[in-house]
Amino acid sequence: MQVAIRQKLEACKSLPSLPAVAVHVLRLCQRENFDIADVARAIGADAALSAKVVSLVNSSLFAMRQEVKTVSQALVLLGVNAVRTIALSFAVTGDLQAHERPGLDYRAYWRRAVFAAATAHDLARLGGLRHPEEAFLSALLQDVGQMALLQAVSDQYQGLTASAATDHDALTTLEKQTFGCDHAEVGRWLMTQWRLPEVVRAAVGASHEPARWQRGAEAATDATVKVVALSGLIADIWVESDVSAAARRAQARAKEILGLDDARLLMLLRRVNKAVGEIGSLFDIAVPAPEELTRIVEKCDYAFTHATGDLPEAAAVPTGIEPVEPVLRVDPLTGLAGRGYFDVYLAEQFESAKQLGKPLSVIICDSDDLDMINQTFGRDAGDRAIAALGALMGERLRYRDLAARYGGAEFALVLADTHAAGALIVAERLRKKIEDTPHDIGLGDPVRMTISVGCVTLDEALSFLTPAEMLKGAEEALDQAKHAGRNRVISHAGFHVAA
């Protein structure tokens, strides 16, 4: 950062600052032997803040198995770091909203912030990061440098924001030309003044150029930096006027930064659409109506497969003629990959595993209860049961793994570079998770469900000529699990894990 702009920032008396409750919570957690009861009391002293913390913990973002009723309970279940970071998110956002001043399009600013935060949390969770809430906070605050610049160099900065409108890249370019730095660098400086954790400082500072801060950093920090940088690019899809152009930029960078293919990016967008409705209301941030959110993802799907142009308006279908649906890459009921994309992806991974001599595992699961649910409660309840199972199938997968709806109530997972023993661990963990989770399928009381699971692995011990042969092996193992009494895992090699 150039000396001139730093001096103006340091001389400004109206920069955004941490609210008192956030400072207190941070100081408590920085003590060597702090008591979590003190943290609970500090957050609980602000009734509105504690209510929001509990509500966010119970949202679909965290997918808790049991309802959390107090901050103390959240601290026990999630840990101090998670709850502290959630509380900081609300406290800082509320204070920033209370001190807004003319010169920014705050509707666009906060929309980008909340979509980026939801995206970053999802990416961090899928990437196996230990503290996805740090990615959430970093993404939420990644543009706070704009507010600092607006306070420190108001007249100049208002001119830049007016010229750039909602084009984030254009604003960044104008900032560098005018001040010799962008708002990400200013944001890192501000995070340092606030004494926030280094991972947050790094992620905010590198939100435009992730490679700038990765050298020598810890692996977890590197991963968080990448996730936050990509989250902003993806969030632009819901902010910029040209959805298709923003989608194509995000598509290219998602592959470059995290290796995300189009299907998994689309599934991510659908999950974010679902999450922001809850998150937006908690943060008092307006988000588009569900119909608009759905339309935006449809435009992205079109943009991913068409180099130019926008999704045409739906043509009217003549009376009495049913429209022909294309093969969907994303299953609309579960948000997982569709069967068509699953087959394509498995073929790619099969060929890669053969060439590189790497193991490849496939897991096929089938509900043990769907027929009973359909017959007793009807098809709608059955669809909700399938959706509930699908929500758990896609949890905690690595970027190269894939979860798909295989057909009916069957699901399939592709586990890249995974030996048979590892696949069995994943399969048994999934079986137990579904057995232990109360599933709300709209019947009043939650229901219990189980699955039967078949596994197969392509490796030195077991070879297949084609993906179809490999799938047949997994289906045979699934049939064995069904005939052996259900609610169990069986591998094609014969080793089984009893329920």
Secondary structure, DSSP 8 states (H G I E B T S, - for coil): --HHHHHHHHH-S------HHHHHHHHHHHSTT--HHHHHHHHHTSHHHHHHHHHHHTSTTT--SS---SHHHHHHHH-HHHHHHHHHHHHHHHHHHHT--TTS-HHHHHHHHHHHHHHHHHHHHHTT-S-HHHHHHHHHHTTHHHHHHHHHSHHHHHHHHHHHTT-HHHHHHHHHHHHSS-HHHHHHHHHHHTT--HHHHHHHHTSS-GGGGTTT--HHHHHHHHHHHHHHHHHGGGTSS-HHHHHHHHHHHHHHHH---HHHHHHHHHHHHHHHHHHHHHTT-----HHHHHHHHHHHHHHHH-SS----------TT--------SB-TTTSSB-HHHHHHHHHHHHHHHHHHT--EEEEEEEESSHHHHHHHH-HHHHHHHHHHHHHHHTTT--TT-EEEEEETTEEEEEEET--HHHHHHHHHHHHHHHHHS-B--SSSS-B---EEEEEEEESSSS--SSHHHHHHHHHHHHHHHHHTTSS-EEETTS-EE--
